[in-house]
Amino acid sequence: MNTTIKPYHSSFVKPTNTPSSHDAAIKLFTPLLVLAVGTGGIRTPNNTAELNRWLYDPRIHIEPTKANQLDTRSPAENVANIRDVFAINMSDLASVLGVTRPTVYAWLAGQEPKGEAVMRIQKLSRVADQFNRANIIRLDKLVHRPILNGRSLLDILKTDEDPVADLATLKAIADKEAQTRREPKGSGKNLRSLHDVLSESSVAVYERS
């Protein structure tokens, strides 16, 4: 009996040379079989390198797990991070965290915060990380100054507002003042008022990541 092979229908796409799961399995286990049979199962530097070359697939990309991105710092480390980045004393740190000085000392000594205090500490520590990455020159000289619409960075840290929203302004002011300090004393540029510095800092020079 004659068998007629019908051509592909116009709506049917002829399969390409896409490897099937069977082909992929053969590709994976063939080098292993060659290694086992051809070398007696003994791994040497040469056949190991050859095996790695066969098994390597540049299309495979392993993303880092979320666990690697978690903040593993202790509460004491986070509290110290807030204190160090913003260069504030213990009274100011206690005020920012909404607790007493003895409580802050206890946290720094290893006592575990409770309730909402843990989340606030972590939040402010992440904010401190962003300020630290911005590399603001002499942030300690800016933190108490009322240069953010009449308020200081310390005032904002005490609230639930996002201090990072003012990071660009603080960065611009710090850079301008650092540039002024580098000017020759006789140039008169180091005598500019704070208003002049702020007026030149209207363009953000730092973007949040």
Secondary structure, 3 states (H helix, E strand, C coil): CCCCCCCCCCCCCCCCCCCCHHHHHHHHHHHHHHHHHHCCCCCCHHHHHHHHHHHCCCCCCCCCCHHHHCCCCCHHHHHHHHHHHHCCCHHHHHHHHCCCHHHHHHHHCCCCCCCHHHHHHHHHHHHHHHHHHHCCCCHHHCCCCCCECCECHHHHHCCCCCHHHHHHHHHHHHHHHHHHHHCCHHHCHHHCCHHHHHHCCCCCCCCCC
